[in-house]
């Protein structure tokens, strides 16, 4: 687990399309996780002031 944090932001040379696809897929999963975490909070913040 500690090795993961040491490699975050480290740029590696990608040799094959499969490696590139795997890298992009991992980034996509992280972006989806961030979106599904913060969008409901943002939506609640935007629509929370309408009630009196």
PDBQT receptor file of N, H, CA, C and O in Angstrom, charges set to zero:
ATOM      1  N   UNK A   1       0.823  -1.183   0.000  1.00  0.00    +0.000 N 
ATOM      2  CA  UNK A   1       0.000   0.000   0.000  1.00  0.00    +0.000 C 
ATOM      3  C   UNK A   1       0.871   1.252   0.000  1.00  0.00    +0.000 C 
ATOM      4  O   UNK A   1       0.570   2.223  -0.695  1.00  0.00    +0.000 OA
ATOM      5  N   UNK A   2       1.942   1.229   0.775  1.00  0.00    +0.000 N 
ATOM      6  H   UNK A   2       2.186   0.441   1.340  1.00  0.00    +0.000 HD
ATOM      7  CA  UNK A   2       2.831   2.381   0.829  1.00  0.00    +0.000 C 
ATOM      8  C   UNK A   2       3.509   2.603  -0.518  1.00  0.00    +0.000 C 
ATOM      9  O   UNK A   2       3.811   3.738  -0.888  1.00  0.00    +0.000 OA
ATOM     10  N   UNK A   3       3.744   1.528  -1.239  1.00  0.00    +0.000 N 
ATOM     11  H   UNK A   3       3.499   0.606  -0.938  1.00  0.00    +0.000 HD
ATOM     12  CA  UNK A   3       4.361   1.634  -2.564  1.00  0.00    +0.000 C 
ATOM     13  C   UNK A   3       3.453   2.397  -3.530  1.00  0.00    +0.000 C 
ATOM     14  O   UNK A   3       3.938   3.112  -4.407  1.00  0.00    +0.000 OA
ATOM     15  N   UNK A   4       2.143   2.246  -3.368  1.00  0.00    +0.000 N 
ATOM     16  H   UNK A   4       1.750   1.666  -2.656  1.00  0.00    +0.000 HD
ATOM     17  CA  UNK A   4       1.198   2.966  -4.217  1.00  0.00    +0.000 C 
ATOM     18  C   UNK A   4       1.377   4.473  -4.066  1.00  0.00    +0.000 C 
ATOM     19  O   UNK A   4       1.391   5.200  -5.059  1.00  0.00    +0.000 OA
ATOM     20  N   UNK A   5       1.514   4.944  -2.825  1.00  0.00    +0.000 N 
ATOM     21  H   UNK A   5       1.503   4.353  -2.018  1.00  0.00    +0.000 HD
ATOM     22  CA  UNK A   5       1.659   6.374  -2.585  1.00  0.00    +0.000 C 
ATOM     23  C   UNK A   5       3.003   6.905  -3.071  1.00  0.00    +0.000 C 
ATOM     24  O   UNK A   5       3.121   8.087  -3.394  1.00  0.00    +0.000 OA
ATOM     25  N   UNK A   6       3.995   6.060  -3.124  1.00  0.00    +0.000 N 
ATOM     26  H   UNK A   6       3.898   5.100  -2.861  1.00  0.00    +0.000 HD
ATOM     27  CA  UNK A   6       5.296   6.484  -3.634  1.00  0.00    +0.000 C 
ATOM     28  C   UNK A   6       5.258   6.650  -5.148  1.00  0.00    +0.000 C 
ATOM     29  O   UNK A   6       6.028   7.437  -5.698  1.00  0.00    +0.000 OA
ATOM     30  N   UNK A   7       4.371   5.922  -5.834  1.00  0.00    +0.000 N 
ATOM     31  H   UNK A   7       3.745   5.283  -5.387  1.00  0.00    +0.000 HD
ATOM     32  CA  UNK A   7       4.314   5.952  -7.288  1.00  0.00    +0.000 C 
ATOM     33  C   UNK A   7       3.255   6.896  -7.845  1.00  0.00    +0.000 C 
ATOM     34  O   UNK A   7       3.144   7.030  -9.063  1.00  0.00    +0.000 OA
ATOM     35  N   UNK A   8       2.481   7.549  -6.999  1.00  0.00    +0.000 N 
ATOM     36  H   UNK A   8       2.571   7.440  -6.009  1.00  0.00    +0.000 HD
ATOM     37  CA  UNK A   8       1.458   8.470  -7.477  1.00  0.00    +0.000 C 
ATOM     38  C   UNK A   8       2.153   9.660  -8.131  1.00  0.00    +0.000 C 
ATOM     39  O   UNK A   8       3.033  10.281  -7.536  1.00  0.00    +0.000 OA
ATOM     40  N   UNK A   9       1.755   9.962  -9.338  1.00  0.00    +0.000 N 
ATOM     41  H   UNK A   9       1.039   9.457  -9.821  1.00  0.00    +0.000 HD
ATOM     42  CA  UNK A   9       2.354  11.066 -10.072  1.00  0.00    +0.000 C 
ATOM     43  C   UNK A   9       3.604  10.688 -10.840  1.00  0.00    +0.000 C 
ATOM     44  O   UNK A   9       4.158  11.506 -11.575  1.00  0.00    +0.000 OA
ATOM     45  N   UNK A  10       4.044   9.468 -10.674  1.00  0.00    +0.000 N 
ATOM     46  H   UNK A  10       3.594   8.805 -10.077  1.00  0.00    +0.000 HD
ATOM     47  CA  UNK A  10       5.233   9.018 -11.389  1.00  0.00    +0.000 C 
ATOM     48  C   UNK A  10       4.851   8.670 -12.827  1.00  0.00    +0.000 C 
ATOM     49  O   UNK A  10       3.938   7.875 -13.052  1.00  0.00    +0.000 OA
ATOM     50  N   UNK A  11       5.534   9.252 -13.783  1.00  0.00    +0.000 N 
ATOM     51  H   UNK A  11       6.276   9.897 -13.601  1.00  0.00    +0.000 HD
ATOM     52  CA  UNK A  11       5.228   9.027 -15.191  1.00  0.00    +0.000 C 
ATOM     53  C   UNK A  11       6.066   7.854 -15.687  1.00  0.00    +0.000 C 
ATOM     54  O   UNK A  11       7.293   7.859 -15.587  1.00  0.00    +0.000 OA
ATOM     55  N   UNK A  12       5.386   6.861 -16.216  1.00  0.00    +0.000 N 
ATOM     56  H   UNK A  12       4.389   6.857 -16.296  1.00  0.00    +0.000 HD
ATOM     57  CA  UNK A  12       6.063   5.703 -16.767  1.00  0.00    +0.000 C 
ATOM     58  C   UNK A  12       5.856   5.664 -18.267  1.00  0.00    +0.000 C 
ATOM     59  O   UNK A  12       4.851   6.152 -18.784  1.00  0.00    +0.000 OA
ATOM     60  N   UNK A  13       6.812   5.082 -18.954  1.00  0.00    +0.000 N 
ATOM     61  H   UNK A  13       7.628   4.685 -18.535  1.00  0.00    +0.000 HD
ATOM     62  CA  UNK A  13       6.677   4.940 -20.399  1.00  0.00    +0.000 C 
ATOM     63  C   UNK A  13       5.755   3.758 -20.692  1.00  0.00    +0.000 C 
ATOM     64  O   UNK A  13       5.923   2.669 -20.144  1.00  0.00    +0.000 OA
ATOM     65  N   UNK A  14       4.791   3.993 -21.559  1.00  0.00    +0.000 N 
ATOM     66  H   UNK A  14       4.655   4.878 -22.005  1.00  0.00    +0.000 HD
ATOM     67  CA  UNK A  14       3.812   2.970 -21.904  1.00  0.00    +0.000 C 
ATOM     68  C   UNK A  14       4.172   2.416 -23.276  1.00  0.00    +0.000 C 
ATOM     69  O   UNK A  14       4.317   3.169 -24.240  1.00  0.00    +0.000 OA
ATOM     70  N   UNK A  15       4.312   1.108 -23.357  1.00  0.00    +0.000 N 
ATOM     71  H   UNK A  15       4.194   0.497 -22.574  1.00  0.00    +0.000 HD
ATOM     72  CA  UNK A  15       4.785   0.488 -24.588  1.00  0.00    +0.000 C 
ATOM     73  C   UNK A  15       3.673  -0.090 -25.447  1.00  0.00    +0.000 C 
ATOM     74  O   UNK A  15       3.804  -0.141 -26.670  1.00  0.00    +0.000 OA
ATOM     75  N   UNK A  16       2.591  -0.521 -24.836  1.00  0.00    +0.000 N 
ATOM     76  H   UNK A  16       2.485  -0.479 -23.842  1.00  0.00    +0.000 HD
ATOM     77  CA  UNK A  16       1.549  -1.183 -25.612  1.00  0.00    +0.000 C 
ATOM     78  C   UNK A  16       0.214  -0.478 -25.415  1.00  0.00    +0.000 C 
ATOM     79  O   UNK A  16       0.041   0.297 -24.474  1.00  0.00    +0.000 OA
ATOM     80  N   UNK A  17      -0.714  -0.754 -26.302  1.00  0.00    +0.000 N 
ATOM     81  H   UNK A  17      -0.573  -1.384 -27.066  1.00  0.00    +0.000 HD
ATOM     82  CA  UNK A  17      -2.058  -0.187 -26.216  1.00  0.00    +0.000 C 
ATOM     83  C   UNK A  17      -2.777  -0.736 -24.986  1.00  0.00    +0.000 C 
ATOM     84  O   UNK A  17      -3.561  -0.020 -24.363  1.00  0.00    +0.000 OA
ATOM     85  N   UNK A  18      -2.524  -1.987 -24.631  1.00  0.00    +0.000 N 
ATOM     86  H   UNK A  18      -1.887  -2.568 -25.138  1.00  0.00    +0.000 HD
ATOM     87  CA  UNK A  18      -3.171  -2.586 -23.473  1.00  0.00    +0.000 C 
ATOM     88  C   UNK A  18      -2.726  -1.876 -22.197  1.00  0.00    +0.000 C 
ATOM     89  O   UNK A  18      -3.546  -1.620 -21.316  1.00  0.00    +0.000 OA
ATOM     90  N   UNK A  19      -1.447  -1.559 -22.088  1.00  0.00    +0.000 N 
ATOM     91  H   UNK A  19      -0.780  -1.767 -22.804  1.00  0.00    +0.000 HD
ATOM     92  CA  UNK A  19      -0.964  -0.810 -20.927  1.00  0.00    +0.000 C 
ATOM     93  C   UNK A  19      -1.604   0.567 -20.866  1.00  0.00    +0.000 C 
ATOM     94  O   UNK A  19      -1.995   1.024 -19.792  1.00  0.00    +0.000 OA
ATOM     95  N   UNK A  20      -1.712   1.222 -21.997  1.00  0.00    +0.000 N 
ATOM     96  H   UNK A  20      -1.394   0.851 -22.870  1.00  0.00    +0.000 HD
ATOM     97  CA  UNK A  20      -2.335   2.542 -22.056  1.00  0.00    +0.000 C 
ATOM     98  C   UNK A  20      -3.799   2.464 -21.647  1.00  0.00    +0.000 C 
ATOM     99  O   UNK A  20      -4.271   3.298 -20.874  1.00  0.00    +0.000 OA
ATOM    100  N   UNK A  21      -4.520   1.472 -22.157  1.00  0.00    +0.000 N 
ATOM    101  H   UNK A  21      -4.137   0.795 -22.785  1.00  0.00    +0.000 HD
ATOM    102  CA  UNK A  21      -5.931   1.309 -21.838  1.00  0.00    +0.000 C 
ATOM    103  C   UNK A  21      -6.118   1.037 -20.344  1.00  0.00    +0.000 C 
ATOM    104  O   UNK A  21      -7.037   1.571 -19.724  1.00  0.00    +0.000 OA
ATOM    105  N   UNK A  22      -5.256   0.217 -19.775  1.00  0.00    +0.000 N 
ATOM    106  H   UNK A  22      -4.509  -0.217 -20.279  1.00  0.00    +0.000 HD
ATOM    107  CA  UNK A  22      -5.340  -0.085 -18.349  1.00  0.00    +0.000 C 
ATOM    108  C   UNK A  22      -5.104   1.169 -17.524  1.00  0.00    +0.000 C 
ATOM    109  O   UNK A  22      -5.797   1.394 -16.532  1.00  0.00    +0.000 OA
ATOM    110  N   UNK A  23      -4.139   1.985 -17.917  1.00  0.00    +0.000 N 
ATOM    111  H   UNK A  23      -3.575   1.802 -18.722  1.00  0.00    +0.000 HD
ATOM    112  CA  UNK A  23      -3.839   3.229 -17.214  1.00  0.00    +0.000 C 
ATOM    113  C   UNK A  23      -5.019   4.190 -17.282  1.00  0.00    +0.000 C 
ATOM    114  O   UNK A  23      -5.403   4.773 -16.268  1.00  0.00    +0.000 OA
ATOM    115  N   UNK A  24      -5.598   4.359 -18.470  1.00  0.00    +0.000 N 
ATOM    116  H   UNK A  24      -5.287   3.885 -19.294  1.00  0.00    +0.000 HD
ATOM    117  CA  UNK A  24      -6.727   5.257 -18.651  1.00  0.00    +0.000 C 
ATOM    118  C   UNK A  24      -7.951   4.751 -17.890  1.00  0.00    +0.000 C 
ATOM    119  O   UNK A  24      -8.699   5.542 -17.317  1.00  0.00    +0.000 OA
ATOM    120  N   UNK A  25      -8.152   3.449 -17.886  1.00  0.00    +0.000 N 
ATOM    121  H   UNK A  25      -7.544   2.806 -18.352  1.00  0.00    +0.000 HD
ATOM    122  CA  UNK A  25      -9.299   2.875 -17.186  1.00  0.00    +0.000 C 
ATOM    123  C   UNK A  25      -9.179   3.123 -15.680  1.00  0.00    +0.000 C 
ATOM    124  O   UNK A  25     -10.175   3.411 -15.017  1.00  0.00    +0.000 OA
ATOM    125  N   UNK A  26      -7.986   3.013 -15.153  1.00  0.00    +0.000 N 
ATOM    126  H   UNK A  26      -7.177   2.778 -15.692  1.00  0.00    +0.000 HD
ATOM    127  CA  UNK A  26      -7.775   3.297 -13.729  1.00  0.00    +0.000 C 
ATOM    128  C   UNK A  26      -8.065   4.744 -13.395  1.00  0.00    +0.000 C 
ATOM    129  O   UNK A  26      -8.675   5.037 -12.366  1.00  0.00    +0.000 OA
ATOM    130  N   UNK A  27      -7.630   5.659 -14.260  1.00  0.00    +0.000 N 
ATOM    131  H   UNK A  27      -7.135   5.421 -15.095  1.00  0.00    +0.000 HD
ATOM    132  CA  UNK A  27      -7.921   7.075 -14.045  1.00  0.00    +0.000 C 
ATOM    133  C   UNK A  27      -9.421   7.349 -14.132  1.00  0.00    +0.000 C 
ATOM    134  O   UNK A  27      -9.964   8.147 -13.368  1.00  0.00    +0.000 OA
ATOM    135  N   UNK A  28     -10.074   6.682 -15.064  1.00  0.00    +0.000 N 
ATOM    136  H   UNK A  28      -9.633   6.033 -15.684  1.00  0.00    +0.000 HD
ATOM    137  CA  UNK A  28     -11.518   6.864 -15.212  1.00  0.00    +0.000 C 
ATOM    138  C   UNK A  28     -12.256   6.405 -13.959  1.00  0.00    +0.000 C 
ATOM    139  O   UNK A  28     -13.196   7.068 -13.521  1.00  0.00    +0.000 OA
ATOM    140  N   UNK A  29     -11.847   5.289 -13.381  1.00  0.00    +0.000 N 
ATOM    141  H   UNK A  29     -11.083   4.750 -13.737  1.00  0.00    +0.000 HD
ATOM    142  CA  UNK A  29     -12.481   4.806 -12.153  1.00  0.00    +0.000 C 
ATOM    143  C   UNK A  29     -12.285   5.802 -11.011  1.00  0.00    +0.000 C 
ATOM    144  O   UNK A  29     -13.202   6.023 -10.221  1.00  0.00    +0.000 OA
ATOM    145  N   UNK A  30     -11.106   6.401 -10.918  1.00  0.00    +0.000 N 
ATOM    146  H   UNK A  30     -10.361   6.222 -11.560  1.00  0.00    +0.000 HD
ATOM    147  CA  UNK A  30     -10.867   7.392  -9.878  1.00  0.00    +0.000 C 
ATOM    148  C   UNK A  30     -11.725   8.639 -10.083  1.00  0.00    +0.000 C 
ATOM    149  O   UNK A  30     -12.263   9.189  -9.122  1.00  0.00    +0.000 OA
ATOM    150  N   UNK A  31     -11.854   9.084 -11.335  1.00  0.00    +0.000 N 
ATOM    151  H   UNK A  31     -11.417   8.636 -12.115  1.00  0.00    +0.000 HD
ATOM    152  CA  UNK A  31     -12.699  10.242 -11.617  1.00  0.00    +0.000 C 
ATOM    153  C   UNK A  31     -14.164   9.951 -11.314  1.00  0.00    +0.000 C 
ATOM    154  O   UNK A  31     -14.864  10.806 -10.772  1.00  0.00    +0.000 OA
ATOM    155  N   UNK A  32     -14.630   8.764 -11.654  1.00  0.00    +0.000 N 
ATOM    156  H   UNK A  32     -14.062   8.069 -12.094  1.00  0.00    +0.000 HD
ATOM    157  CA  UNK A  32     -16.021   8.390 -11.357  1.00  0.00    +0.000 C 
ATOM    158  C   UNK A  32     -16.251   8.341  -9.848  1.00  0.00    +0.000 C 
ATOM    159  O   UNK A  32     -17.294   8.783  -9.367  1.00  0.00    +0.000 OA
ATOM    160  N   UNK A  33     -15.304   7.817  -9.112  1.00  0.00    +0.000 N 
ATOM    161  H   UNK A  33     -14.456   7.457  -9.502  1.00  0.00    +0.000 HD
ATOM    162  CA  UNK A  33     -15.422   7.766  -7.660  1.00  0.00    +0.000 C 
ATOM    163  C   UNK A  33     -15.509   9.171  -7.076  1.00  0.00    +0.000 C 
ATOM    164  O   UNK A  33     -16.323   9.428  -6.189  1.00  0.00    +0.000 OA
ATOM    165  N   UNK A  34     -14.675  10.074  -7.570  1.00  0.00    +0.000 N 
ATOM    166  H   UNK A  34     -14.014   9.865  -8.290  1.00  0.00    +0.000 HD
ATOM    167  CA  UNK A  34     -14.729  11.462  -7.103  1.00  0.00    +0.000 C 
ATOM    168  C   UNK A  34     -16.072  12.111  -7.459  1.00  0.00    +0.000 C 
ATOM    169  O   UNK A  34     -16.664  12.806  -6.633  1.00  0.00    +0.000 OA
ATOM    170  N   UNK A  35     -16.544  11.888  -8.669  1.00  0.00    +0.000 N 
ATOM    171  H   UNK A  35     -16.064  11.323  -9.340  1.00  0.00    +0.000 HD
ATOM    172  CA  UNK A  35     -17.810  12.472  -9.100  1.00  0.00    +0.000 C 
ATOM    173  C   UNK A  35     -18.965  11.960  -8.247  1.00  0.00    +0.000 C 
ATOM    174  O   UNK A  35     -19.776  12.751  -7.767  1.00  0.00    +0.000 OA
ATOM    175  N   UNK A  36     -19.047  10.644  -8.054  1.00  0.00    +0.000 N 
ATOM    176  H   UNK A  36     -18.388  10.001  -8.444  1.00  0.00    +0.000 HD
ATOM    177  CA  UNK A  36     -20.153  10.076  -7.293  1.00  0.00    +0.000 C 
ATOM    178  C   UNK A  36     -20.064  10.409  -5.808  1.00  0.00    +0.000 C 
ATOM    179  O   UNK A  36     -21.045  10.250  -5.083  1.00  0.00    +0.000 OA
ATOM    180  N   UNK A  37     -18.919  10.863  -5.351  1.00  0.00    +0.000 N 
ATOM    181  H   UNK A  37     -18.122  10.992  -5.941  1.00  0.00    +0.000 HD
ATOM    182  CA  UNK A  37     -18.773  11.275  -3.962  1.00  0.00    +0.000 C 
ATOM    183  C   UNK A  37     -19.164  12.735  -3.776  1.00  0.00    +0.000 C 
ATOM    184  O   UNK A  37     -19.902  13.070  -2.850  1.00  0.00    +0.000 OA
ATOM    185  N   UNK A  38     -18.669  13.606  -4.656  1.00  0.00    +0.000 N 
ATOM    186  H   UNK A  38     -18.069  13.334  -5.408  1.00  0.00    +0.000 HD
ATOM    187  CA  UNK A  38     -18.855  15.035  -4.439  1.00  0.00    +0.000 C 
ATOM    188  C   UNK A  38     -20.102  15.626  -5.093  1.00  0.00    +0.000 C 
ATOM    189  O   UNK A  38     -20.584  16.663  -4.637  1.00  0.00    +0.000 OA
ATOM    190  N   UNK A  39     -20.632  15.018  -6.123  1.00  0.00    +0.000 N 
ATOM    191  H   UNK A  39     -20.240  14.175  -6.493  1.00  0.00    +0.000 HD
ATOM    192  CA  UNK A  39     -21.826  15.578  -6.755  1.00  0.00    +0.000 C 
ATOM    193  C   UNK A  39     -23.041  15.585  -5.837  1.00  0.00    +0.000 C 
ATOM    194  O   UNK A  39     -23.742  16.596  -5.792  1.00  0.00    +0.000 OA
ATOM    195  N   UNK A  40     -23.332  14.504  -5.098  1.00  0.00    +0.000 N 
ATOM    196  H   UNK A  40     -22.763  13.683  -5.135  1.00  0.00    +0.000 HD
ATOM    197  CA  UNK A  40     -24.493  14.582  -4.187  1.00  0.00    +0.000 C 
ATOM    198  C   UNK A  40     -24.330  15.670  -3.120  1.00  0.00    +0.000 C 
ATOM    199  O   UNK A  40     -25.300  16.339  -2.762  1.00  0.00    +0.000 OA
ATOM    200  N   UNK A  41     -23.116  15.846  -2.616  1.00  0.00    +0.000 N 
ATOM    201  H   UNK A  41     -22.328  15.302  -2.906  1.00  0.00    +0.000 HD
ATOM    202  CA  UNK A  41     -22.895  16.909  -1.646  1.00  0.00    +0.000 C 
ATOM    203  C   UNK A  41     -23.083  18.277  -2.288  1.00  0.00    +0.000 C 
ATOM    204  O   UNK A  41     -23.671  19.166  -1.671  1.00  0.00    +0.000 OA
ATOM    205  N   UNK A  42     -22.604  18.464  -3.497  1.00  0.00    +0.000 N 
ATOM    206  H   UNK A  42     -22.127  17.742  -3.998  1.00  0.00    +0.000 HD
ATOM    207  CA  UNK A  42     -22.766  19.726  -4.206  1.00  0.00    +0.000 C 
ATOM    208  C   UNK A  42     -24.241  19.989  -4.507  1.00  0.00    +0.000 C 
ATOM    209  O   UNK A  42     -24.717  21.114  -4.351  1.00  0.00    +0.000 OA
ATOM    210  N   UNK A  43     -24.954  18.967  -4.932  1.00  0.00    +0.000 N 
ATOM    211  H   UNK A  43     -24.568  18.054  -5.059  1.00  0.00    +0.000 HD
ATOM    212  CA  UNK A  43     -26.380  19.096  -5.241  1.00  0.00    +0.000 C 
ATOM    213  C   UNK A  43     -27.163  19.487  -3.986  1.00  0.00    +0.000 C 
ATOM    214  O   UNK A  43     -28.041  20.348  -4.037  1.00  0.00    +0.000 OA
ATOM    215  N   UNK A  44     -26.839  18.848  -2.865  1.00  0.00    +0.000 N 
ATOM    216  H   UNK A  44     -26.125  18.149  -2.823  1.00  0.00    +0.000 HD
ATOM    217  CA  UNK A  44     -27.502  19.180  -1.615  1.00  0.00    +0.000 C 
ATOM    218  C   UNK A  44     -27.182  20.606  -1.187  1.00  0.00    +0.000 C 
ATOM    219  O   UNK A  44     -28.048  21.287  -0.638  1.00  0.00    +0.000 OA
ATOM    220  N   UNK A  45     -25.962  21.070  -1.423  1.00  0.00    +0.000 N 
ATOM    221  H   UNK A  45     -25.259  20.517  -1.869  1.00  0.00    +0.000 HD
ATOM    222  CA  UNK A  45     -25.570  22.432  -1.089  1.00  0.00    +0.000 C 
ATOM    223  C   UNK A  45     -26.334  23.442  -1.943  1.00  0.00    +0.000 C 
ATOM    224  O   UNK A  45     -26.806  24.461  -1.438  1.00  0.00    +0.000 OA
ATOM    225  N   UNK A  46     -26.453  23.151  -3.248  1.00  0.00    +0.000 N 
ATOM    226  H   UNK A  46     -26.069  22.323  -3.658  1.00  0.00    +0.000 HD
ATOM    227  CA  UNK A  46     -27.146  24.075  -4.152  1.00  0.00    +0.000 C 
ATOM    228  C   UNK A  46     -28.641  24.137  -3.844  1.00  0.00    +0.000 C 
ATOM    229  O   UNK A  46     -29.214  25.227  -3.831  1.00  0.00    +0.000 OA
ATOM    230  N   UNK A  47     -29.273  23.022  -3.603  1.00  0.00    +0.000 N 
ATOM    231  H   UNK A  47     -28.808  22.137  -3.613  1.00  0.00    +0.000 HD
ATOM    232  CA  UNK A  47     -30.728  22.978  -3.404  1.00  0.00    +0.000 C 
ATOM    233  C   UNK A  47     -31.136  23.036  -1.949  1.00  0.00    +0.000 C 
ATOM    234  O   UNK A  47     -32.333  22.968  -1.668  1.00  0.00    +0.000 OA
ATOM    235  N   UNK A  48     -30.228  23.155  -1.019  1.00  0.00    +0.000 N 
ATOM    236  H   UNK A  48     -29.256  23.209  -1.248  1.00  0.00    +0.000 HD
ATOM    237  CA  UNK A  48     -30.582  23.138   0.388  1.00  0.00    +0.000 C 
ATOM    238  C   UNK A  48     -31.121  24.457   0.904  1.00  0.00    +0.000 C 
ATOM    239  O   UNK A  48     -31.775  24.463   1.946  1.00  0.00    +0.000 OA
ATOM    240  N   UNK A  49     -30.885  25.576   0.234  1.00  0.00    +0.000 N 
ATOM    241  H   UNK A  49     -30.354  25.572  -0.613  1.00  0.00    +0.000 HD
ATOM    242  CA  UNK A  49     -31.308  26.872   0.731  1.00  0.00    +0.000 C 
ATOM    243  C   UNK A  49     -32.728  27.250   0.352  1.00  0.00    +0.000 C 
ATOM    244  O   UNK A  49     -33.169  28.344   0.705  1.00  0.00    +0.000 OA
ATOM    245  N   UNK A  50     -33.453  26.411  -0.340  1.00  0.00    +0.000 N 
ATOM    246  H   UNK A  50     -33.094  25.523  -0.627  1.00  0.00    +0.000 HD
ATOM    247  CA  UNK A  50     -34.806  26.762  -0.809  1.00  0.00    +0.000 C 
ATOM    248  C   UNK A  50     -35.848  26.624   0.288  1.00  0.00    +0.000 C 
ATOM    249  O   UNK A  50     -36.898  27.262   0.203  1.00  0.00    +0.000 OA
ATOM    250  N   UNK A  51     -35.605  25.818   1.314  1.00  0.00    +0.000 N 
ATOM    251  H   UNK A  51     -34.753  25.300   1.383  1.00  0.00    +0.000 HD
ATOM    252  CA  UNK A  51     -36.600  25.585   2.352  1.00  0.00    +0.000 C 
ATOM    253  C   UNK A  51     -36.512  26.680   3.407  1.00  0.00    +0.000 C 
ATOM    254  O   UNK A  51     -35.419  27.114   3.771  1.00  0.00    +0.000 OA
ATOM    255  N   UNK A  52     -37.666  27.124   3.896  1.00  0.00    +0.000 N 
ATOM    256  H   UNK A  52     -38.554  26.772   3.601  1.00  0.00    +0.000 HD
ATOM    257  CA  UNK A  52     -37.699  28.152   4.947  1.00  0.00    +0.000 C 
ATOM    258  C   UNK A  52     -38.102  27.547   6.268  1.00  0.00    +0.000 C 
ATOM    259  O   UNK A  52     -38.185  28.256   7.272  1.00  0.00    +0.000 OA
TER     260      UNK A  52
